[in-house]
């Protein structure tokens, strides 16, 4: 073979290799299914029955996005070493620091040391042994950390970080769900409100943009409060987010008013966000400690960030240690991964569902989600009177806070952990059986969490298809989940499935209260244009059942043409 021919063949070989490598780079990753369909794709397809034990104008105050995406994260924290920072490119507020003096260093000694370099103390949280300082114009945060390390008087420094309200859900994601309107309590079994203590004796702190207590829904419902932002006792709300959240917790209802989940509870308004919905980690931590010291049993946090900080960790740990229940929103990006601080252990993390009890497209999901509540266009109170339609996990969280207040008022000797466990144990199991990343333990059900009677109740809890879109001529799989929502064990439960003219009865396993089981069936829709309508009927059967209204569904799966 001649040298020239060999070179030509070698070039062709390189071209072929390059072509295949190029194809490999051009083939992007397969997109992960979103929402419920991604959960369905992970379910076992071979099992027939499985069991898992489960312990007014339209406006959107909720989750306005007041800052660029790259400003929504909190800073990393310097621990034990004033010169070391986990990541210096995380957002933080230049010109100030949060300090924790070393043991044995008095406040006077610290102030004298700081004065050497023109650093001034502008605030503190004595309960957490934290001091907030402002730096002179010629000193950067990194320089201040180095100076403090050299002086060896500070055990920890924290870069104060911006915190905002949860970013607004994308409008398209809101439109995908059925509006809740004034039906939030109905979806949560709130018909029991008015038959008990309804939150009486429970103080719920709303850490937010403030509360307008002059609106009819909240008149007489607030107790004291403080404006951390402006350091004053008077608490106003020129944003509306805090007022809306407070009304979902303790609104009194009445003509033109909003009825909350705990209408006899009291609200402690703590303004930690300015009128544009901006704040910082120090203000939130100070607000948490203030709420604890004022006797709040529950703290509602309809705010969040994607970064963690020991500053808020310390405040939350302090509150939990005092027996306070903290409820936080999971976030509104529709992503896998809940926003901080809802991810902190011990915090009740809340996602959102729409008016048909489907996970809201914007609701963040993951293993930290504990419960869900209505969050798509929920009617809430507006400053000055009137109502707004509020969307986001920011509306779901206060509904859970209100439900917790009602449960706690009926059981005043319970701990925060027991209140949370009760809400989860009595939730409507949605999605796959048992707790999952989409719905947590399920949708809060106040009726069951507050009932005192013995009863049997077998319910069709959820019904969905895999794939979600039914196509004529193709195979689909029906997944039905049944839950024991009673107080007694059910040993004779059955599922009756009728697809078109074929009926089948499937015995369910014995179900303890709160437990769920699923039944799967595959079927094919008729090819081409069906000559008649085709229905599917699913219902639960038991020898005794106190609530027949939740037993089953009849749905159209093929439309006659």
C-alpha positions in Angstrom: 0.0 0.0 0.0 1.4 3.4 -0.9 2.0 6.1 1.7 -0.5 8.4 0.1 -3.3 5.8 0.2 -2.5 5.0 3.8 -2.8 8.7 4.8 -6.2 8.9 3.0 -7.5 5.8 4.8 -6.3 7.2 8.1 -8.1 10.5 7.5 -11.3 8.7 6.7 -10.9 6.7 9.9 -10.5 9.9 12.0 -13.6 11.4 10.3 -15.7 8.3 11.1 -14.6 8.4 14.8 -15.2 12.1 15.0 -18.7 11.7 13.5 -19.7 9.1 16.1 -18.2 11.1 19.0 -20.1 14.2 17.7 -23.3 12.2 17.7 -22.7 11.1 21.3 -22.3 14.8 22.3 -25.3 15.9 20.5 -27.7 13.4 22.1 -28.8 15.2 25.3 -30.0 13.4 28.4 -33.5 12.0 28.5 -35.7 14.5 30.2 -37.0 13.2 33.6 -40.8 13.1 33.7 -42.3 15.9 35.9 -45.0 15.9 38.5 -47.2 12.9 39.2 -46.2 11.1 36.0 -42.6 10.8 37.2 -43.8 9.3 40.5 -46.0 6.8 38.6 -43.1 5.8 36.4 -41.3 4.6 39.6 -44.1 2.4 40.8 -43.9 -1.4 40.5 -46.0 -2.5 37.5 -46.3 -6.1 38.4 -48.1 -5.9 41.7 -51.9 -6.1 41.9 -52.4 -5.2 45.6 -49.8 -3.7 47.9 -50.0 -2.2 51.4 -48.0 0.4 53.2 -48.8 1.8 56.7 -49.0 5.5 57.0 -48.3 6.8 60.5 -62.8 40.8 44.7 -60.3 41.0 42.2 -57.8 38.3 41.3 -54.4 39.2 42.6 -51.4 37.3 43.6 -49.8 38.5 46.8 -48.2 35.1 47.3 -44.6 34.6 46.4 -43.8 37.8 44.4 -40.3 37.6 43.0 -38.6 40.8 44.2 -35.1 40.0 43.4 -33.0 38.3 40.7 -32.5 34.6 40.9 -28.9 35.0 41.9 -29.9 37.1 44.9 -32.3 34.6 46.4 -29.8 32.4 48.2 -28.4 32.8 51.7 -24.7 32.8 52.4 -22.5 30.0 53.7 -21.4 30.3 57.3 -18.0 30.6 58.9 -17.8 28.0 61.7 -15.0 28.1 64.3 -12.7 29.9 61.9 -13.3 33.5 61.1 -11.3 33.4 57.9 -12.9 30.3 56.4 -16.0 30.5 54.3 -17.7 27.5 52.7 -18.3 29.4 49.5 -17.4 33.1 48.9 -19.5 33.4 45.7 -22.8 32.9 47.6 -24.9 36.1 47.9 -24.4 38.1 51.1 -24.9 41.6 52.3 -21.6 43.5 52.0 -20.8 45.9 54.8 -21.9 43.8 57.8 -21.3 40.6 59.7 -22.9 38.5 62.4 -20.6 37.6 65.2 -20.6 35.1 68.1 -18.1 36.2 70.7 -15.8 33.6 72.3 -16.8 32.4 75.8 -15.5 34.7 78.4 -15.5 37.8 76.1 -17.8 40.4 77.6 -19.9 42.8 75.5 -17.8 45.8 76.6 -14.6 44.0 75.6 -16.1 43.1 72.2 -17.3 46.7 71.6 -13.8 48.1 72.5 -12.1 45.6 70.2 -14.5 46.4 67.3 -14.1 50.2 67.8 -10.3 49.9 67.1 -11.2 49.3 63.4 -14.3 51.4 63.2 -16.7 48.4 63.4 -20.0 49.3 65.2 -22.6 47.1 66.8 -26.1 47.7 65.4 -28.1 44.8 66.9 -28.0 41.5 68.8 -29.9 38.4 69.7 -28.8 37.7 73.3 -30.7 34.3 73.3 -28.4 33.0 70.5 -25.3 35.0 71.7 -25.2 36.8 68.3 -24.1 40.3 67.5 -24.8 42.2 64.3 -22.1 44.7 63.2 -21.7 47.2 60.4 -18.3 47.7 58.8 -16.5 50.9 57.9 -16.6 51.9 54.2 -13.0 50.9 53.7 -13.5 47.3 55.0 -14.8 44.4 53.1 -16.4 41.4 54.7 -13.3 39.2 54.0 -11.0 41.8 55.6 -13.3 41.9 58.7 -13.2 38.2 59.0 -9.4 38.2 58.9 -9.1 41.0 61.4 -11.5 39.2 63.9 -9.5 36.0 63.5 -6.3 37.8 64.4 -7.8 39.3 67.5 -9.0 35.8 68.6 -12.2 37.2 70.2 -14.8 35.7 68.0 -15.7 32.0 67.8 -17.9 32.3 64.7 -18.8 34.8 62.0 -21.8 34.6 59.7 -22.2 36.5 56.5 -25.7 38.0 56.6 -27.7 37.0 53.6 -30.7 38.2 51.7 -34.0 36.4 52.2 -37.1 37.0 50.2 -40.7 35.8 49.9 -41.0 32.6 47.9 -40.7 33.5 44.2 -44.1 33.8 42.5 -45.3 30.6 40.8 -45.1 30.7 37.0 -48.5 31.7 35.7 -48.7 28.7 33.4 -48.2 26.4 36.4 -51.0 28.1 38.2 -53.4 27.7 35.2 -52.7 24.0 35.1 -54.5 23.5 38.4 -58.1 23.9 39.3 -58.7 27.1 41.4 -59.5 26.5 45.1 -61.2 29.8 45.7 -63.1 29.8 49.0 -63.2 25.9 49.1 -59.8 25.5 50.9 -61.4 24.4 54.3 -63.9 22.1 52.5 -61.0 20.3 50.8 -59.3 20.0 54.3 -62.4 18.6 56.1 -63.0 22.0 57.7 -66.7 21.4 58.1 -65.8 20.5 61.7 -64.9 24.2 62.4 -67.4 25.7 64.8 -67.9 22.5 66.7 -64.8 22.8 69.0 -62.2 25.2 70.4 -61.0 26.2 66.8 -57.6 27.3 68.0 -58.7 29.1 71.2 -55.7 29.7 73.5 -53.1 29.2 70.7 -50.9 32.0 69.6 -49.6 31.7 66.0 -46.7 33.9 64.9 -46.7 35.0 61.3 -43.2 36.0 60.3 -43.9 38.0 57.1 -44.6 41.5 55.7 -46.8 42.4 58.6 -50.5 42.1 59.2 -53.3 44.6 58.6 -55.5 43.8 61.7 -58.2 46.4 60.6 -59.6 44.1 58.0 -62.9 42.4 59.0 -61.4 38.9 58.9 -58.7 39.8 61.4 -60.4 42.4 63.6 -59.5 41.4 67.2 -57.5 38.5 66.1 -54.0 39.9 66.6 -52.0 40.0 69.9 -49.2 42.5 70.1 -46.5 42.1 67.6 -43.3 43.8 66.4 -41.8 45.4 63.3 -38.2 43.9 63.2 -37.5 45.8 59.9 -38.1 49.3 61.4 -37.6 48.4 65.1 -40.9 49.6 66.3 -44.0 48.2 67.9 -46.5 49.3 65.2 -46.9 46.5 62.6 -48.3 47.6 59.2 -48.6 45.6 55.9 -48.1 47.5 52.7 -47.4 44.4 50.8 -50.4 42.1 51.6 -48.6 38.8 51.8 -48.6 38.7 55.6 -52.2 39.7 55.9 -53.3 37.0 53.5 -51.4 34.4 55.4 -52.8 35.5 58.7 -56.4 35.3 57.4 -55.9 31.7 56.3 -54.8 30.8 59.8 -57.2 32.8 62.0 -59.7 34.6 59.7 -63.1 35.1 61.5 -65.2 34.7 58.4 -68.5 36.4 58.3 -70.0 38.4 55.4 -67.2 39.3 52.9 -64.6 37.8 55.3 -62.2 34.9 55.1 -62.7 31.9 57.4 -59.4 30.5 58.6 -58.5 27.0 59.8 -58.4 28.3 63.4 -60.8 31.2 63.7 -60.4 31.5 67.5 -56.6 31.4 67.5 -54.6 34.7 67.9 -52.0 36.0 65.5 -48.7 37.4 66.6 -47.6 39.6 63.7 -43.8 39.8 63.3 -42.8 42.0 60.4 -39.5 40.6 59.2 -39.9 41.5 55.5 -40.0 45.0 54.1 -42.8 46.2 51.9 -41.2 44.8 48.8 -40.8 41.4 50.4 -37.1 41.6 51.1 -35.3 40.7 54.3 -32.1 39.1 55.7 -31.1 36.1 57.8 -30.5 38.1 60.9 -34.0 39.7 60.8 -35.7 36.3 60.4 -33.6 34.7 63.2 -34.5 37.7 65.5 -38.2 37.3 64.5 -38.1 33.6 65.4 -36.6 34.3 68.8 -39.0 37.2 69.4 -42.0 34.9 68.6 -40.7 32.2 71.0 -40.2 34.7 73.9 -43.7 36.1 73.3 -45.3 32.7 73.8 -46.1 31.6 70.3 -46.9 27.9 70.0 -46.7 27.9 66.2 -44.5 29.9 63.8 -45.5 30.2 60.2 -42.7 30.8 57.6 -44.1 31.4 54.2 -40.6 32.4 52.9 -37.5 30.6 51.8 -34.2 30.3 50.1 -32.1 27.6 48.3 -29.1 28.0 50.6 -28.7 27.1 54.3 -27.1 29.1 57.1 -26.2 28.3 60.7 -27.8 31.7 61.6 -31.3 30.4 60.9 -30.4 26.9 62.1 -29.5 28.3 65.5 -32.8 30.2 65.7 -34.9 27.2 64.6 -33.1 24.9 67.0 -33.8 27.4 69.8 -37.5 27.5 68.9 -37.8 23.7 68.6 -36.1 23.3 71.9 -38.8 25.5 73.5 -41.5 23.2 72.2 -42.6 25.5 69.3 -44.0 24.0 66.1 -42.5 25.6 62.9 -44.4 25.3 59.6 -42.6 26.3 56.4 -43.4 26.4 52.7 -41.7 23.9 50.4 -41.2 26.5 47.6 -42.7 27.4 44.2 -40.2 26.5 41.5 -41.9 23.1 40.7 -38.5 21.5 41.2 -37.2 18.4 43.1 -35.7 19.8 46.3 -37.5 21.8 48.9 -36.4 25.3 49.8 -34.7 26.1 53.1 -35.7 26.4 56.0 -38.5 23.9 55.3 -35.7 21.3 55.0 -34.5 21.6 58.6 -35.2 18.6 60.7 -38.1 19.2 63.0 -39.8 21.8 60.7 -43.1 20.8 59.2 -42.6 21.1 55.4 -45.8 21.9 53.4 -46.4 21.5 49.6 -49.5 22.6 47.7 -52.4 21.0 45.8 -55.1 22.4 43.6 -58.9 22.2 43.9 -59.0 18.6 42.6 -56.3 17.5 45.1 -53.6 17.1 42.5 -50.1 18.4 43.3 -49.8 22.0 42.2 -47.4 22.2 39.2 -45.3 24.8 41.0 -45.0 23.0 44.3 -41.5 21.8 45.1 -41.3 18.2 46.1 -38.9 15.8 47.8 -38.4 13.6 50.9 -38.7 16.5 53.3 -42.4 17.3 52.3 -44.6 16.3 55.3 -48.0 17.4 54.2 -49.9 19.3 51.5 -52.7 21.8 51.6 -54.7 23.9 49.0 -52.4 26.4 47.2 -53.9 27.3 43.8 -55.8 30.6 43.7 -57.0 30.4 47.3 -59.3 33.2 48.6 -57.5 35.3 51.3 -57.9 38.7 52.9 -56.3 41.8 51.5 -55.1 44.9 53.4 -57.8 47.5 53.6 -60.5 44.9 53.1 -61.7 42.7 50.3 -60.1 39.5 49.1 -57.4 38.3 46.8 -56.7 34.9 45.2 -53.4 33.7 46.5 -51.3 31.0 44.8 -48.2 29.2 46.2 -47.0 27.0 49.0 -47.2 30.3 50.9 -50.9 29.8 51.2 -50.7 26.1 51.9 -48.4 26.6 54.9 -50.7 28.9 56.9 -53.6 26.5 56.3 -51.6 23.8 58.0 -50.5 26.2 60.7 -54.2 26.9 61.4 -55.1 23.2 61.3 -52.3 22.6 63.8 -53.6 25.4 66.1 -57.1 23.8 66.1 -55.7 20.4 67.0 -53.5 21.8 69.7 -56.3 23.8 71.3 -58.3 20.5 71.7 -55.2 18.8 73.1 -53.4 21.5 75.1 -51.1 19.1 76.8 -49.7 17.7 73.6 -46.2 18.4 72.4 -45.5 20.1 69.0 -44.2 16.8 67.7 -47.5 15.0 68.7 -49.6 17.7 67.0 -47.6 17.3 63.7 -47.8 13.5 64.0 -51.6 13.7 64.4 -52.0 15.8 61.3 -49.8 13.4 59.2 -51.5 10.3 60.6 -55.0 11.6 59.7 -54.1 13.1 56.3 -55.8 12.0 53.0 -53.3 9.7 51.4 -52.7 11.1 47.8 -50.6 9.7 45.1 -49.0 6.3 45.8 -49.8 4.5 49.1 -48.1 5.9 52.2 -45.8 8.9 52.4 -44.2 10.0 49.1 -42.1 12.9 47.8 -45.1 14.5 46.0 -47.6 14.7 48.8 -45.8 13.7 51.9 -48.3 12.0 54.2 -51.1 13.6 52.2 -53.7 16.4 52.4 -54.5 17.7 55.8 -57.9 16.5 57.0 -59.1 18.5 59.9 -62.3 16.4 60.4 -60.3 13.3 61.2 -57.6 15.0 63.1 -60.3 16.5 65.4 -62.9 13.8 65.6 -63.6 12.0 68.9 -66.0 9.3 67.7 -65.3 5.7 66.7 -66.1 5.0 63.1 -65.2 2.9 60.0 -64.4 4.7 56.8 -62.9 3.0 53.7 -62.2 5.5 51.0 -61.0 5.7 47.4 -58.1 8.0 48.2 -56.6 8.6 44.7 -57.0 7.4 41.2 -54.6 7.9 38.4 -53.3 6.4 35.1 -49.9 5.4 33.8 -49.3 7.0 31.4 -51.4 9.9 32.5 -52.7 10.6 29.0 -55.2 7.9 27.7 -54.8 7.2 24.0 -57.2 5.1 22.0 -55.7 1.9 20.7 -52.9 1.9 23.4 -52.5 0.1 26.7 -53.0 2.1 29.9 -52.7 1.1 33.6 -55.2 2.3 36.2 -53.8 2.8 39.8 -56.4 3.1 42.6 -55.4 3.8 46.2 -57.7 2.9 49.0 -57.2 4.2 52.6 -58.7 3.3 55.9 -59.8 6.8 57.2 -61.6 5.4 60.2 -60.6 4.7 63.7 -61.1 0.9 63.6 -59.2 -1.8 61.7 -60.9 -2.9 58.4 -60.6 -6.6 57.7 -63.3 -7.0 55.0 -62.5 -4.2 52.6 -62.7 -4.7 48.8 -62.3 -2.8 45.6 -64.9 -3.1 42.9 -63.6 -2.2 39.5 -65.9 -1.9 36.5 -64.3 -1.0 33.1 -67.0 -0.8 30.4 -69.2 -3.9 31.0 -66.6 -5.9 32.9 -66.7 -5.9 36.7 -64.2 -7.3 39.1 -64.0 -7.5 42.9 -60.6 -7.4 44.6 -60.1 -8.1 48.3 -58.0 -5.6 50.1 -55.5 -6.6 52.8 -56.4 -5.8 56.4 -55.9 -2.1 56.9 -55.1 -0.4 60.2 -56.4 3.2 60.7 -54.5 5.5 58.3 -53.1 2.6 56.2 -53.4 2.4 52.4 -53.4 -0.2 49.7 -53.3 0.0 45.9 -55.0 -1.9 43.1 -53.7 -1.9 39.5 -55.4 -2.9 36.3 -54.4 -2.7 32.7 -56.8 -2.0 29.9 -56.9 -0.9 26.3 -59.0 1.9 24.9 -61.0 1.0 21.7 -59.1 1.5 18.4 -60.1 4.4 16.3 -63.3 6.3 16.9 -65.3 4.7 19.6 -69.0 4.2 18.7 -70.1 4.8 22.3 -68.9 6.3 25.5 -66.8 4.1 27.8 -66.7 4.6 31.6 -64.7 3.3 34.5 -66.2 2.9 37.9 -64.1 2.3 41.0 -65.5 2.0 44.5 -64.6 0.8 48.0 -66.7 -1.7 49.8 -66.8 -2.7 53.5 -69.5 -4.1 55.8 -69.6 -0.8 57.7 -68.8 2.6 56.4 -69.6 6.0 57.9 -68.9 8.1 54.8 -70.1 6.8 51.5 -69.4 10.1 49.7 -65.7 9.3 49.5 -66.1 5.6 48.4 -65.7 5.9 44.6 -65.6 7.6 41.3 -67.2 7.2 37.9 -65.1 8.7 35.1 -65.4 8.9 31.3 -62.3 7.3 29.7 -63.4 7.2 26.0 -65.8 9.6 24.4 -68.4 8.4 21.9 -68.1 10.0 18.4 
